[in-house]
Amino acid sequence: MTSGLTGRATEGGLPVPFACEDDDGTLNHSVVSKQRAIRCALGRICGICGETLTRPVAFFGPEGEATTGLFTFPPTHLACAQEALDLFVPIGGRHLGQSEAPLTWALITTGGFDLIRPTRRGGVMQFRPNSIIEKTIRD
């Protein structure tokens, strides 16, 4: 059992995922910290709760990310992903590392993933699931 969003720092009254908090304590719902993204990938840490990942690994993002197979939010526990989507999707807005509010969200599970480093300085880190076990769409 993971701690999910419980006990996370808050901004605007809402809990901020581990991946959206800089190491200096800066909080921003709409941006994934590059340092935290790398830590999540290399240390197999959940982008929501900051705890060690277990299988299956989950990814979520706008439906377009699921279509391309490249996600901007780091890997998460399935339970953490579901909790975050249950909280943030009905609210709308720029949350969970998204600079624009997605109209439709996708949630996928996988056994593993690759970290795709940006090709230019300042680019966005992305995550590519190795294979998709299950995919669900949320409006």
N, C-alpha and C positions, 0 to 999 in steps of 0.2 A: 504494500500500500504506500502510495506517495503522498506528500503533503500538498500537492497541487498548488493552488494560488494562496492557500492559507498561510498567513504569516509573512507574505511578501510585502515589500514597501508599497505605498499607495501614492497615486497622483490623481488629483481630481476625484478623490473618493473611491477610485478603482485600483485593484491590485495590479502591480506591474510585473510582467513575467521576467524571469532571470535574464533572458537574452536581451531585454529592452532596458537594462540597467547597466550603465558604464561602471567600470571598476572604481571610478572616483565618486560613485553614488548618484550621478546624474540619471534622472528617470525620463523616459520618453516612449510613450506607448506606440508611436508610429515609426520608430527606428530600431533596427536590430543592431546592437553594438558589435562592431567587427571583432573586438577582442573576445567578447562572449561567444560569438558564433564559432570562432576558431576553438575556443575552450570546449564548447559543446561537441564539436566534431571530433577533435583529437582525444578528448577525455571521455567520450561517450556519456555526456551529461545532458539531461533534459533541459530544453530551452524554456520551459515553464517553471518548474520547481527547483532546478539546479542540482538534482540528485542523480545518481548513476542510473543510466538507462537499462531497461530490460527488454526482451523481445515479446511481442512484436514492437518495432519502432514505428511511430506515427509521424506523419507530416501533414500540415494543413496550409492552405493559402487560397488565393482566388482560383476559380476553376481553370483559368488560363495557365496557371503554374502547373496544375495537374496534367493538363494537356501537353505542355512542353516537357514535363518531367523534371523541372528545375524549380525548387522551392527556395524562398528567401528566409523563411523562419527555420531555425535549427530543429533537429530531431527532438521528439518528445515521447513521453509515455502515452499510451493510448488514453488512459484515464485522464491525464492532464490535458491532452488535446480536447477531449470531449467536454471537460469542465470549462476550459477557456472559451470554446465555441459556444457553449450554452450561455455563458455570461456575456460575451462581447457581440455575437452575431445579432441578437435582437436590438442591441443599442445602436448598431451602425457606427459610422465614424471611422476614424483612423486609429486602429488598434492592432495589436499582435504583429507589429513590425510593418504594417502597410501604410504607405504615405497617402493612398487614396482608399476610400471605403469600397470594398468589393461588393458587387451585387449578389454574387453566388460564391460560396466557399466549397472547397473540396477537402476531404479528409481521406488519407490513404494510410495503409499499413504495409510494412515491408520487413524483411529480415535483415537488411543492411543498406548502406548508402555510401556515396562518395562525396567528398568536399570538392567543389569546383571553385578554385581561386580565380579572382578577377584577372583579366589579361592586361589591365592598365591600373595605374596607381589610383586609389580612391574608389575603385569599382566595388560592386556588391558581391559578397560571398554567396554562393548558392550550393544547394544540396540536391544530389541526384539519387533517388531510391534505386537500388539494384534490381528489384523486381517488386511488383505490386501484388500484395495478397488480397486486399479488399479496397474498394473505393466507394465513398458515399458523397453525395452532393447535398449541401444545405443552403437554403435561401434565407 
